Amino acid sequence: MQQRDLLANAIAQAESGFTLMEKRIAAYFLARPEAVVVETNSEIARKLDLSPMTLTRFFRKLGFEDSADARNQVVQDTYGPDNYRVDRRFETSFTRSQSEQWQSDLELSQASVAAAFSFRESALWQDIVGLVAQSDAVHVTGFQTMYYLADGFCRRLSYLRDRVHIVDGIDGVYAGLLPEPKEKVTLIMMDVFRYGAHGPVLARLARERGIEVIILADEFCDWAAGITPYVLRYPAETHFFLAMPQGISTGLNLLLQDVSGRLGDTARQRVRKLSEAQDHFGLFLD
């Protein structure tokens, strides 16, 4: 059962007794069922201009103890002990035709890219751009299938500024994340479900060492918010087989673009010198 099924069924069974306020809450969850997983009670209440207690009473009317219980049941129903979401993704990837559900795939892909651009309008985004541009050093890591994105972003960011390093954890202790006294260091992390076990551990260790942490993840990531304020969550793309997340990839492209703008002449001069070095070694055909 998917999130939409679980919430929609609970709402359908209780809607005859809804107040006007509860109908507004129901409409919100029917339009965005993932909100129960990715948003806090306070965030939803603020968006809907109601009290957290009103939201709690709504969840109780649906048969849950409170918002935390609703969230836990949705997560369990979505993922389950047998990794249902992953299993179902693989199954449907092999059974449906190429033309089947193409419109849905297109809309979900567009939503991922749109989310990346919407982040660009926020104050949080500007803070993140500032950290990546102005820190003394930037470390980048990605877990599991996200390592390729981390490596590619690290290589590209190196064109714009110095002291950019990929963090691979091969040594088992992430020894590279040992800043000098008063050194300003930023760690960029990226991962999607099922999240690597080292992610939260590494993020907390970095914060203990005074390192700022930026996390790019899918919308179901629930461990990052309590560690760092710099969290960007993009729509999950579980409808694709072994997806290469378009939202996160677009977000990284935009981050490179805006960091280059923030660095200005410094980045332009660095790119020019690197281009001259490439020509010197004859790396390209033209």
Buried (B, 14 or more C-beta within 10 A) or exposed (E): EBBBEBBBEBBEEBBEEBEEBBEBBBEBBBEBBBBBBBBBBEEBBEEBEBEBEBBBBBBBBBEBEBBEBBBBBBBEBBBBEEEBBBEBBEEBEEEEEEEEBEEEEEEBBEBBBEBBEEBBEEEBBEEBBBBBBBBEBBBBBBBEBBBEBBBBBBEBBBBBBEEBBBBEBEEEEBEBBEBEEEEBBBBBBBBBBEBBEBBBEBBBBBBEEEBBBBBBBBBBBBBBEEBBEBBBBBBBBBBBEEBEBBBBBBBBEBBBEBBBEBBEEBBEEBBEEEEEEEEEEEEEEE
